[in-house]
Amino acid sequence: MLMILVDIGVQDSSNYVCDLVKPVLTCFFDSDSRVRYYACESLYNIVKVARGSVLVFFNDVFDGLSKVRAKCLFALL
């Protein structure tokens, strides 16, 4: 689906940001660390293309990333 966003271009990407970001945010809370890792990588690629259109989800993204980080720190202890 990200390839669709790249093909469409930056101007039209704001129409699809919701469809791309919401599933990635739910993957932040998966129990498998590989799923969380790929969710972070996917979100990075989405933000790289969509840029300012993702700011609508800033609170959700920040919350999700902080919880992923907390799980990583907890796993190290």
Distance bins in CASP14 RR format, pairs under 12 A and 6 or more apart:
PFRMAT RR
TARGET T0000
AUTHOR 0000-0000-0000
RMODE 2
METHOD distances of the structure
MODEL  1
1 7 0 0 0 0 0 1 0 0 0 0 0
1 8 0 0 0 0 0 1 0 0 0 0 0
1 13 0 0 0 0 0 1 0 0 0 0 0
1 16 1 0 0 1 0 0 0 0 0 0 0
1 17 0 0 0 0 0 1 0 0 0 0 0
1 19 1 0 0 1 0 0 0 0 0 0 0
1 20 1 0 0 1 0 0 0 0 0 0 0
1 21 0 0 0 0 0 1 0 0 0 0 0
1 22 0 0 0 0 0 1 0 0 0 0 0
1 23 0 0 0 0 1 0 0 0 0 0 0
1 24 0 0 0 0 0 1 0 0 0 0 0
1 42 0 0 0 0 1 0 0 0 0 0 0
1 45 0 0 0 0 0 1 0 0 0 0 0
1 46 0 0 0 0 1 0 0 0 0 0 0
1 49 0 0 0 0 0 1 0 0 0 0 0
2 8 0 0 0 0 0 1 0 0 0 0 0
2 9 0 0 0 0 0 1 0 0 0 0 0
2 13 0 0 0 0 0 1 0 0 0 0 0
2 16 0 0 0 0 1 0 0 0 0 0 0
2 17 0 0 0 0 0 1 0 0 0 0 0
2 19 0 0 0 0 0 1 0 0 0 0 0
2 20 1 0 0 1 0 0 0 0 0 0 0
2 21 0 0 0 0 0 1 0 0 0 0 0
2 23 0 0 0 0 0 1 0 0 0 0 0
2 24 0 0 0 0 1 0 0 0 0 0 0
2 38 0 0 0 0 0 1 0 0 0 0 0
2 41 0 0 0 0 0 1 0 0 0 0 0
2 42 1 0 0 1 0 0 0 0 0 0 0
2 43 0 0 0 0 0 1 0 0 0 0 0
2 44 0 0 0 0 0 1 0 0 0 0 0
2 45 1 0 1 0 0 0 0 0 0 0 0
2 46 1 0 0 1 0 0 0 0 0 0 0
2 47 0 0 0 0 0 1 0 0 0 0 0
2 48 0 0 0 0 1 0 0 0 0 0 0
2 49 1 0 0 1 0 0 0 0 0 0 0
2 50 0 0 0 0 1 0 0 0 0 0 0
3 9 0 0 0 0 0 1 0 0 0 0 0
3 16 0 0 0 0 0 1 0 0 0 0 0
3 20 0 0 0 0 0 1 0 0 0 0 0
3 42 0 0 0 0 0 1 0 0 0 0 0
3 45 0 0 0 0 1 0 0 0 0 0 0
3 46 0 0 0 0 0 1 0 0 0 0 0
3 49 0 0 0 0 0 1 0 0 0 0 0
4 12 0 0 0 0 0 1 0 0 0 0 0
4 13 0 0 0 0 1 0 0 0 0 0 0
4 15 0 0 0 0 0 1 0 0 0 0 0
4 16 1 0 0 1 0 0 0 0 0 0 0
4 19 0 0 0 0 1 0 0 0 0 0 0
4 20 0 0 0 0 1 0 0 0 0 0 0
4 46 0 0 0 0 0 1 0 0 0 0 0
4 49 0 0 0 0 0 1 0 0 0 0 0
4 50 0 0 0 0 0 1 0 0 0 0 0
5 11 0 0 0 0 0 1 0 0 0 0 0
5 12 0 0 0 0 1 0 0 0 0 0 0
5 13 1 0 1 0 0 0 0 0 0 0 0
5 14 0 0 0 0 0 1 0 0 0 0 0
5 15 0 0 0 0 1 0 0 0 0 0 0
5 16 1 0 1 0 0 0 0 0 0 0 0
5 17 0 0 0 0 1 0 0 0 0 0 0
5 18 0 0 0 0 0 1 0 0 0 0 0
5 19 0 0 0 0 1 0 0 0 0 0 0
5 20 1 0 0 1 0 0 0 0 0 0 0
5 21 0 0 0 0 0 1 0 0 0 0 0
5 42 0 0 0 0 0 1 0 0 0 0 0
5 45 0 0 0 0 1 0 0 0 0 0 0
5 46 1 0 0 1 0 0 0 0 0 0 0
5 47 0 0 0 0 0 1 0 0 0 0 0
5 48 0 0 0 0 1 0 0 0 0 0 0
5 49 1 0 1 0 0 0 0 0 0 0 0
5 50 1 0 0 1 0 0 0 0 0 0 0
5 51 0 0 0 0 0 1 0 0 0 0 0
5 53 0 0 0 0 0 1 0 0 0 0 0
5 54 0 0 0 0 0 1 0 0 0 0 0
6 12 0 0 0 0 0 1 0 0 0 0 0
6 13 0 0 0 0 1 0 0 0 0 0 0
6 16 0 0 0 0 0 1 0 0 0 0 0
6 20 0 0 0 0 0 1 0 0 0 0 0
6 45 0 0 0 0 1 0 0 0 0 0 0
6 46 0 0 0 0 0 1 0 0 0 0 0
6 48 0 0 0 0 1 0 0 0 0 0 0
6 49 1 0 1 0 0 0 0 0 0 0 0
6 50 0 0 0 0 0 1 0 0 0 0 0
7 13 0 0 0 0 0 1 0 0 0 0 0
7 16 0 0 0 0 0 1 0 0 0 0 0
7 49 0 0 0 0 0 1 0 0 0 0 0
8 14 0 0 0 0 0 1 0 0 0 0 0
8 15 0 0 0 0 1 0 0 0 0 0 0
8 16 1 0 0 1 0 0 0 0 0 0 0
8 17 0 0 0 0 0 1 0 0 0 0 0
8 20 0 0 0 0 0 1 0 0 0 0 0
8 49 0 0 0 0 1 0 0 0 0 0 0
8 50 0 0 0 0 0 1 0 0 0 0 0
8 53 0 0 0 0 0 1 0 0 0 0 0
9 15 0 0 0 0 0 1 0 0 0 0 0
9 16 0 0 0 0 0 1 0 0 0 0 0
9 48 0 0 0 0 0 1 0 0 0 0 0
9 49 1 0 0 1 0 0 0 0 0 0 0
9 50 0 0 0 0 1 0 0 0 0 0 0
9 51 0 0 0 0 0 1 0 0 0 0 0
9 53 0 0 0 0 0 1 0 0 0 0 0
10 16 0 0 0 0 0 1 0 0 0 0 0
10 17 0 0 0 0 0 1 0 0 0 0 0
10 46 0 0 0 0 0 1 0 0 0 0 0
10 47 0 0 0 0 0 1 0 0 0 0 0
10 48 0 0 0 0 0 1 0 0 0 0 0
10 49 1 0 0 1 0 0 0 0 0 0 0
10 50 1 0 0 1 0 0 0 0 0 0 0
10 51 1 0 0 1 0 0 0 0 0 0 0
10 52 0 0 0 0 1 0 0 0 0 0 0
10 53 0 0 0 0 1 0 0 0 0 0 0
10 54 0 0 0 0 0 1 0 0 0 0 0
11 49 0 0 0 0 0 1 0 0 0 0 0
11 50 0 0 0 0 0 1 0 0 0 0 0
11 51 0 0 0 0 0 1 0 0 0 0 0
11 53 0 0 0 0 0 1 0 0 0 0 0
12 49 0 0 0 0 0 1 0 0 0 0 0
12 50 0 0 0 0 0 1 0 0 0 0 0
12 53 0 0 0 0 0 1 0 0 0 0 0
13 19 0 0 0 0 0 1 0 0 0 0 0
13 20 0 0 0 0 1 0 0 0 0 0 0
13 21 0 0 0 0 0 1 0 0 0 0 0
13 45 0 0 0 0 0 1 0 0 0 0 0
13 46 0 0 0 0 1 0 0 0 0 0 0
13 47 0 0 0 0 0 1 0 0 0 0 0
13 48 0 0 0 0 0 1 0 0 0 0 0
13 49 1 0 1 0 0 0 0 0 0 0 0
13 50 1 0 1 0 0 0 0 0 0 0 0
13 51 0 0 0 0 1 0 0 0 0 0 0
13 52 0 0 0 0 1 0 0 0 0 0 0
13 53 1 0 0 1 0 0 0 0 0 0 0
13 54 0 0 0 0 1 0 0 0 0 0 0
14 20 0 0 0 0 0 1 0 0 0 0 0
14 21 0 0 0 0 0 1 0 0 0 0 0
14 46 0 0 0 0 0 1 0 0 0 0 0
14 49 0 0 0 0 0 1 0 0 0 0 0
14 50 1 0 0 1 0 0 0 0 0 0 0
14 51 0 0 0 0 1 0 0 0 0 0 0
14 52 0 0 0 0 1 0 0 0 0 0 0
14 53 1 1 0 0 0 0 0 0 0 0 0
14 54 0 0 0 0 1 0 0 0 0 0 0
14 55 0 0 0 0 0 1 0 0 0 0 0
14 56 0 0 0 0 1 0 0 0 0 0 0
14 57 0 0 0 0 0 1 0 0 0 0 0
15 50 0 0 0 0 1 0 0 0 0 0 0
15 53 0 0 0 0 1 0 0 0 0 0 0
16 22 0 0 0 0 0 1 0 0 0 0 0
16 23 0 0 0 0 0 1 0 0 0 0 0
16 46 0 0 0 0 1 0 0 0 0 0 0
16 49 0 0 0 0 1 0 0 0 0 0 0
16 50 0 0 0 0 1 0 0 0 0 0 0
16 53 0 0 0 0 1 0 0 0 0 0 0
16 54 0 0 0 0 0 1 0 0 0 0 0
17 23 0 0 0 0 0 1 0 0 0 0 0
17 24 0 0 0 0 0 1 0 0 0 0 0
17 25 0 0 0 0 0 1 0 0 0 0 0
17 43 0 0 0 0 0 1 0 0 0 0 0
17 46 1 0 0 1 0 0 0 0 0 0 0
17 47 0 0 0 0 1 0 0 0 0 0 0
17 49 0 0 0 0 1 0 0 0 0 0 0
17 50 1 0 1 0 0 0 0 0 0 0 0
17 51 0 0 0 0 1 0 0 0 0 0 0
17 52 0 0 0 0 1 0 0 0 0 0 0
17 53 1 0 1 0 0 0 0 0 0 0 0
17 54 1 0 1 0 0 0 0 0 0 0 0
17 55 0 0 0 0 1 0 0 0 0 0 0
17 56 1 0 0 1 0 0 0 0 0 0 0
17 57 1 0 0 1 0 0 0 0 0 0 0
17 60 0 0 0 0 0 1 0 0 0 0 0
17 61 0 0 0 0 0 1 0 0 0 0 0
18 24 0 0 0 0 0 1 0 0 0 0 0
18 25 0 0 0 0 0 1 0 0 0 0 0
18 46 0 0 0 0 0 1 0 0 0 0 0
18 50 0 0 0 0 0 1 0 0 0 0 0
18 53 0 0 0 0 1 0 0 0 0 0 0
18 54 0 0 0 0 1 0 0 0 0 0 0
18 56 0 0 0 0 1 0 0 0 0 0 0
18 57 0 0 0 0 1 0 0 0 0 0 0
18 60 0 0 0 0 0 1 0 0 0 0 0
19 25 0 0 0 0 0 1 0 0 0 0 0
19 46 0 0 0 0 0 1 0 0 0 0 0
19 50 0 0 0 0 0 1 0 0 0 0 0
19 53 0 0 0 0 0 1 0 0 0 0 0
19 57 0 0 0 0 0 1 0 0 0 0 0
20 26 0 0 0 0 0 1 0 0 0 0 0
20 27 0 0 0 0 0 1 0 0 0 0 0
20 39 0 0 0 0 0 1 0 0 0 0 0
20 42 0 0 0 0 1 0 0 0 0 0 0
20 43 0 0 0 0 1 0 0 0 0 0 0
20 45 0 0 0 0 1 0 0 0 0 0 0
20 46 1 0 1 0 0 0 0 0 0 0 0
20 47 0 0 0 0 0 1 0 0 0 0 0
20 48 0 0 0 0 0 1 0 0 0 0 0
20 49 0 0 0 0 1 0 0 0 0 0 0
20 50 1 0 0 1 0 0 0 0 0 0 0
20 53 0 0 0 0 1 0 0 0 0 0 0
20 54 0 0 0 0 1 0 0 0 0 0 0
20 57 0 0 0 0 0 1 0 0 0 0 0
21 27 0 0 0 0 0 1 0 0 0 0 0
21 28 0 0 0 0 0 1 0 0 0 0 0
21 39 0 0 0 0 0 1 0 0 0 0 0
21 42 0 0 0 0 1 0 0 0 0 0 0
21 43 1 0 0 1 0 0 0 0 0 0 0
21 44 0 0 0 0 0 1 0 0 0 0 0
21 45 0 0 0 0 0 1 0 0 0 0 0
21 46 1 0 0 1 0 0 0 0 0 0 0
21 47 0 0 0 0 1 0 0 0 0 0 0
21 49 0 0 0 0 0 1 0 0 0 0 0
21 50 0 0 0 0 1 0 0 0 0 0 0
21 52 0 0 0 0 0 1 0 0 0 0 0
21 53 0 0 0 0 1 0 0 0 0 0 0
21 54 1 0 0 1 0 0 0 0 0 0 0
21 55 0 0 0 0 0 1 0 0 0 0 0
21 56 0 0 0 0 1 0 0 0 0 0 0
21 57 1 0 1 0 0 0 0 0 0 0 0
21 58 0 0 0 0 0 1 0 0 0 0 0
21 59 0 0 0 0 0 1 0 0 0 0 0
21 60 1 0 0 1 0 0 0 0 0 0 0
21 61 1 0 0 1 0 0 0 0 0 0 0
21 64 0 0 0 0 0 1 0 0 0 0 0
22 28 0 0 0 0 0 1 0 0 0 0 0
22 39 0 0 0 0 0 1 0 0 0 0 0
22 42 0 0 0 0 0 1 0 0 0 0 0
22 43 0 0 0 0 0 1 0 0 0 0 0
22 46 0 0 0 0 0 1 0 0 0 0 0
22 54 0 0 0 0 0 1 0 0 0 0 0
22 56 0 0 0 0 0 1 0 0 0 0 0
22 57 0 0 0 0 1 0 0 0 0 0 0
22 60 0 0 0 0 1 0 0 0 0 0 0
22 61 0 0 0 0 0 1 0 0 0 0 0
23 29 0 0 0 0 0 1 0 0 0 0 0
23 30 0 0 0 0 0 1 0 0 0 0 0
23 35 0 0 0 0 0 1 0 0 0 0 0
23 38 0 0 0 0 0 1 0 0 0 0 0
23 39 0 0 0 0 1 0 0 0 0 0 0
23 42 0 0 0 0 1 0 0 0 0 0 0
23 43 0 0 0 0 0 1 0 0 0 0 0
23 46 0 0 0 0 0 1 0 0 0 0 0
24 30 0 0 0 0 0 1 0 0 0 0 0
24 35 0 0 0 0 0 1 0 0 0 0 0
24 36 0 0 0 0 0 1 0 0 0 0 0
24 37 0 0 0 0 0 1 0 0 0 0 0
24 38 0 0 0 0 1 0 0 0 0 0 0
24 39 1 0 1 0 0 0 0 0 0 0 0
24 40 0 0 0 0 1 0 0 0 0 0 0
24 41 0 0 0 0 1 0 0 0 0 0 0
24 42 1 0 1 0 0 0 0 0 0 0 0
24 43 1 0 1 0 0 0 0 0 0 0 0
24 44 0 0 0 0 1 0 0 0 0 0 0
24 45 0 0 0 0 1 0 0 0 0 0 0
24 46 1 0 0 1 0 0 0 0 0 0 0
24 47 0 0 0 0 0 1 0 0 0 0 0
24 50 0 0 0 0 0 1 0 0 0 0 0
24 54 0 0 0 0 0 1 0 0 0 0 0
24 57 0 0 0 0 1 0 0 0 0 0 0
24 60 0 0 0 0 0 1 0 0 0 0 0
24 61 0 0 0 0 1 0 0 0 0 0 0
24 64 0 0 0 0 1 0 0 0 0 0 0
24 65 0 0 0 0 0 1 0 0 0 0 0
24 68 0 0 0 0 0 1 0 0 0 0 0
25 36 0 0 0 0 0 1 0 0 0 0 0
25 39 1 0 0 1 0 0 0 0 0 0 0
25 40 0 0 0 0 0 1 0 0 0 0 0
25 42 0 0 0 0 0 1 0 0 0 0 0
25 43 1 0 0 1 0 0 0 0 0 0 0
25 46 0 0 0 0 0 1 0 0 0 0 0
25 54 0 0 0 0 0 1 0 0 0 0 0
25 57 1 0 0 1 0 0 0 0 0 0 0
25 58 0 0 0 0 0 1 0 0 0 0 0
25 59 0 0 0 0 0 1 0 0 0 0 0
25 60 1 0 1 0 0 0 0 0 0 0 0
25 61 1 0 0 1 0 0 0 0 0 0 0
25 62 0 0 0 0 0 1 0 0 0 0 0
25 63 0 0 0 0 1 0 0 0 0 0 0
25 64 1 0 0 1 0 0 0 0 0 0 0
25 65 0 0 0 0 1 0 0 0 0 0 0
25 67 0 0 0 0 0 1 0 0 0 0 0
25 68 0 0 0 0 0 1 0 0 0 0 0
26 35 0 0 0 0 1 0 0 0 0 0 0
26 36 0 0 0 0 0 1 0 0 0 0 0
26 39 0 0 0 0 1 0 0 0 0 0 0
26 42 0 0 0 0 0 1 0 0 0 0 0
26 43 0 0 0 0 0 1 0 0 0 0 0
26 60 0 0 0 0 0 1 0 0 0 0 0
26 64 0 0 0 0 1 0 0 0 0 0 0
27 33 0 0 0 0 0 1 0 0 0 0 0
27 34 0 0 0 0 0 1 0 0 0 0 0
27 35 1 0 1 0 0 0 0 0 0 0 0
27 36 1 0 0 1 0 0 0 0 0 0 0
27 37 0 0 0 0 1 0 0 0 0 0 0
27 38 1 0 0 1 0 0 0 0 0 0 0
27 39 1 1 0 0 0 0 0 0 0 0 0
27 40 0 0 0 0 1 0 0 0 0 0 0
27 41 0 0 0 0 0 1 0 0 0 0 0
27 42 1 0 0 1 0 0 0 0 0 0 0
27 43 0 0 0 0 1 0 0 0 0 0 0
27 64 0 0 0 0 1 0 0 0 0 0 0
27 67 0 0 0 0 0 1 0 0 0 0 0
27 68 0 0 0 0 1 0 0 0 0 0 0
28 35 0 0 0 0 1 0 0 0 0 0 0
28 36 1 0 1 0 0 0 0 0 0 0 0
28 37 0 0 0 0 0 1 0 0 0 0 0
28 38 0 0 0 0 0 1 0 0 0 0 0
28 39 1 0 1 0 0 0 0 0 0 0 0
28 40 1 0 0 1 0 0 0 0 0 0 0
28 41 0 0 0 0 0 1 0 0 0 0 0
28 42 0 0 0 0 0 1 0 0 0 0 0
28 43 0 0 0 0 1 0 0 0 0 0 0
28 57 0 0 0 0 0 1 0 0 0 0 0
28 60 0 0 0 0 1 0 0 0 0 0 0
28 61 0 0 0 0 1 0 0 0 0 0 0
28 62 0 0 0 0 0 1 0 0 0 0 0
28 63 0 0 0 0 1 0 0 0 0 0 0
28 64 1 0 1 0 0 0 0 0 0 0 0
28 65 1 0 0 1 0 0 0 0 0 0 0
28 66 0 0 0 0 1 0 0 0 0 0 0
28 67 1 0 0 1 0 0 0 0 0 0 0
28 68 1 0 1 0 0 0 0 0 0 0 0
28 69 0 0 0 0 0 1 0 0 0 0 0
28 70 0 0 0 0 0 1 0 0 0 0 0
28 71 0 0 0 0 1 0 0 0 0 0 0
28 72 0 0 0 0 0 1 0 0 0 0 0
29 35 0 0 0 0 1 0 0 0 0 0 0
29 36 0 0 0 0 1 0 0 0 0 0 0
29 39 0 0 0 0 1 0 0 0 0 0 0
29 60 0 0 0 0 0 1 0 0 0 0 0
29 63 0 0 0 0 0 1 0 0 0 0 0
29 64 1 0 0 1 0 0 0 0 0 0 0
29 65 0 0 0 0 0 1 0 0 0 0 0
29 67 1 0 0 1 0 0 0 0 0 0 0
29 68 0 0 0 0 1 0 0 0 0 0 0
29 70 0 0 0 0 0 1 0 0 0 0 0
29 71 0 0 0 0 1 0 0 0 0 0 0
30 36 1 0 1 0 0 0 0 0 0 0 0
30 37 0 0 0 0 0 1 0 0 0 0 0
30 38 0 0 0 0 1 0 0 0 0 0 0
30 39 1 0 0 1 0 0 0 0 0 0 0
30 40 0 0 0 0 0 1 0 0 0 0 0
30 64 0 0 0 0 0 1 0 0 0 0 0
30 67 0 0 0 0 0 1 0 0 0 0 0
30 68 0 0 0 0 1 0 0 0 0 0 0
30 71 0 0 0 0 0 1 0 0 0 0 0
31 71 0 0 0 0 1 0 0 0 0 0 0
31 75 0 0 0 0 0 1 0 0 0 0 0
32 38 0 0 0 0 1 0 0 0 0 0 0
32 39 0 0 0 0 0 1 0 0 0 0 0
32 71 0 0 0 0 0 1 0 0 0 0 0
33 39 0 0 0 0 0 1 0 0 0 0 0
33 40 0 0 0 0 0 1 0 0 0 0 0
33 68 0 0 0 0 1 0 0 0 0 0 0
33 71 1 0 0 1 0 0 0 0 0 0 0
33 72 1 0 0 1 0 0 0 0 0 0 0
33 74 0 0 0 0 0 1 0 0 0 0 0
33 75 1 0 0 1 0 0 0 0 0 0 0
33 76 0 0 0 0 0 1 0 0 0 0 0
34 40 0 0 0 0 0 1 0 0 0 0 0
34 41 0 0 0 0 0 1 0 0 0 0 0
35 41 0 0 0 0 0 1 0 0 0 0 0
35 42 0 0 0 0 0 1 0 0 0 0 0
35 68 0 0 0 0 0 1 0 0 0 0 0
35 71 0 0 0 0 0 1 0 0 0 0 0
36 42 0 0 0 0 0 1 0 0 0 0 0
36 43 0 0 0 0 0 1 0 0 0 0 0
36 64 0 0 0 0 1 0 0 0 0 0 0
36 65 0 0 0 0 0 1 0 0 0 0 0
36 67 0 0 0 0 1 0 0 0 0 0 0
36 68 1 0 1 0 0 0 0 0 0 0 0
36 69 0 0 0 0 0 1 0 0 0 0 0
36 70 0 0 0 0 0 1 0 0 0 0 0
36 71 1 0 0 1 0 0 0 0 0 0 0
36 72 0 0 0 0 1 0 0 0 0 0 0
36 75 0 0 0 0 0 1 0 0 0 0 0
37 43 0 0 0 0 0 1 0 0 0 0 0
37 44 0 0 0 0 0 1 0 0 0 0 0
37 68 0 0 0 0 1 0 0 0 0 0 0
37 71 0 0 0 0 0 1 0 0 0 0 0
37 72 0 0 0 0 1 0 0 0 0 0 0
38 44 0 0 0 0 0 1 0 0 0 0 0
38 45 0 0 0 0 0 1 0 0 0 0 0
38 68 0 0 0 0 0 1 0 0 0 0 0
39 45 0 0 0 0 0 1 0 0 0 0 0
39 46 0 0 0 0 0 1 0 0 0 0 0
39 61 0 0 0 0 0 1 0 0 0 0 0
39 64 0 0 0 0 1 0 0 0 0 0 0
39 65 0 0 0 0 1 0 0 0 0 0 0
39 67 0 0 0 0 0 1 0 0 0 0 0
39 68 1 0 0 1 0 0 0 0 0 0 0
39 71 0 0 0 0 0 1 0 0 0 0 0
40 46 0 0 0 0 0 1 0 0 0 0 0
40 47 0 0 0 0 0 1 0 0 0 0 0
40 61 0 0 0 0 0 1 0 0 0 0 0
40 64 0 0 0 0 1 0 0 0 0 0 0
40 65 1 0 0 1 0 0 0 0 0 0 0
40 66 0 0 0 0 0 1 0 0 0 0 0
40 67 0 0 0 0 0 1 0 0 0 0 0
40 68 1 0 0 1 0 0 0 0 0 0 0
40 69 0 0 0 0 1 0 0 0 0 0 0
40 71 0 0 0 0 0 1 0 0 0 0 0
40 72 0 0 0 0 0 1 0 0 0 0 0
41 47 0 0 0 0 0 1 0 0 0 0 0
41 48 0 0 0 0 0 1 0 0 0 0 0
41 68 0 0 0 0 0 1 0 0 0 0 0
42 48 0 0 0 0 0 1 0 0 0 0 0
42 49 0 0 0 0 0 1 0 0 0 0 0
42 61 0 0 0 0 0 1 0 0 0 0 0
43 49 0 0 0 0 0 1 0 0 0 0 0
43 50 0 0 0 0 0 1 0 0 0 0 0
43 54 0 0 0 0 1 0 0 0 0 0 0
43 57 0 0 0 0 1 0 0 0 0 0 0
43 58 0 0 0 0 0 1 0 0 0 0 0
43 60 0 0 0 0 0 1 0 0 0 0 0
43 61 1 0 0 1 0 0 0 0 0 0 0
43 62 0 0 0 0 0 1 0 0 0 0 0
43 64 0 0 0 0 1 0 0 0 0 0 0
43 65 0 0 0 0 1 0 0 0 0 0 0
43 68 0 0 0 0 0 1 0 0 0 0 0
44 50 0 0 0 0 0 1 0 0 0 0 0
44 54 0 0 0 0 0 1 0 0 0 0 0
44 61 0 0 0 0 0 1 0 0 0 0 0
44 65 0 0 0 0 0 1 0 0 0 0 0
45 51 0 0 0 0 0 1 0 0 0 0 0
45 54 0 0 0 0 0 1 0 0 0 0 0
46 52 0 0 0 0 0 1 0 0 0 0 0
46 53 0 0 0 0 1 0 0 0 0 0 0
46 54 1 0 0 1 0 0 0 0 0 0 0
46 57 0 0 0 0 1 0 0 0 0 0 0
46 61 0 0 0 0 1 0 0 0 0 0 0
47 53 0 0 0 0 1 0 0 0 0 0 0
47 54 1 0 1 0 0 0 0 0 0 0 0
47 55 0 0 0 0 1 0 0 0 0 0 0
47 56 0 0 0 0 0 1 0 0 0 0 0
47 57 0 0 0 0 1 0 0 0 0 0 0
47 58 0 0 0 0 0 1 0 0 0 0 0
47 61 0 0 0 0 1 0 0 0 0 0 0
47 65 0 0 0 0 0 1 0 0 0 0 0
48 54 0 0 0 0 1 0 0 0 0 0 0
50 56 0 0 0 0 0 1 0 0 0 0 0
50 57 0 0 0 0 0 1 0 0 0 0 0
50 61 0 0 0 0 0 1 0 0 0 0 0
52 58 0 0 0 0 1 0 0 0 0 0 0
52 61 0 0 0 0 0 1 0 0 0 0 0
54 60 0 0 0 0 1 0 0 0 0 0 0
54 61 1 0 0 1 0 0 0 0 0 0 0
54 62 0 0 0 0 0 1 0 0 0 0 0
55 61 0 0 0 0 1 0 0 0 0 0 0
55 62 0 0 0 0 0 1 0 0 0 0 0
57 63 0 0 0 0 1 0 0 0 0 0 0
57 64 0 0 0 0 0 1 0 0 0 0 0
57 65 0 0 0 0 0 1 0 0 0 0 0
58 64 0 0 0 0 0 1 0 0 0 0 0
58 65 0 0 0 0 0 1 0 0 0 0 0
59 65 0 0 0 0 0 1 0 0 0 0 0
59 66 0 0 0 0 0 1 0 0 0 0 0
60 66 0 0 0 0 0 1 0 0 0 0 0
60 67 0 0 0 0 0 1 0 0 0 0 0
61 67 0 0 0 0 0 1 0 0 0 0 0
61 68 0 0 0 0 0 1 0 0 0 0 0
62 68 0 0 0 0 0 1 0 0 0 0 0
62 69 0 0 0 0 0 1 0 0 0 0 0
63 69 0 0 0 0 0 1 0 0 0 0 0
63 70 0 0 0 0 0 1 0 0 0 0 0
64 70 0 0 0 0 1 0 0 0 0 0 0
64 71 0 0 0 0 1 0 0 0 0 0 0
65 71 0 0 0 0 0 1 0 0 0 0 0
65 72 0 0 0 0 0 1 0 0 0 0 0
66 72 0 0 0 0 0 1 0 0 0 0 0
66 73 0 0 0 0 0 1 0 0 0 0 0
67 73 0 0 0 0 0 1 0 0 0 0 0
67 74 0 0 0 0 0 1 0 0 0 0 0
68 74 0 0 0 0 0 1 0 0 0 0 0
68 75 0 0 0 0 0 1 0 0 0 0 0
69 75 0 0 0 0 0 1 0 0 0 0 0
69 76 0 0 0 0 0 1 0 0 0 0 0
70 76 0 0 0 0 0 1 0 0 0 0 0
70 77 0 0 0 0 0 1 0 0 0 0 0
71 77 0 0 0 0 0 1 0 0 0 0 0
END
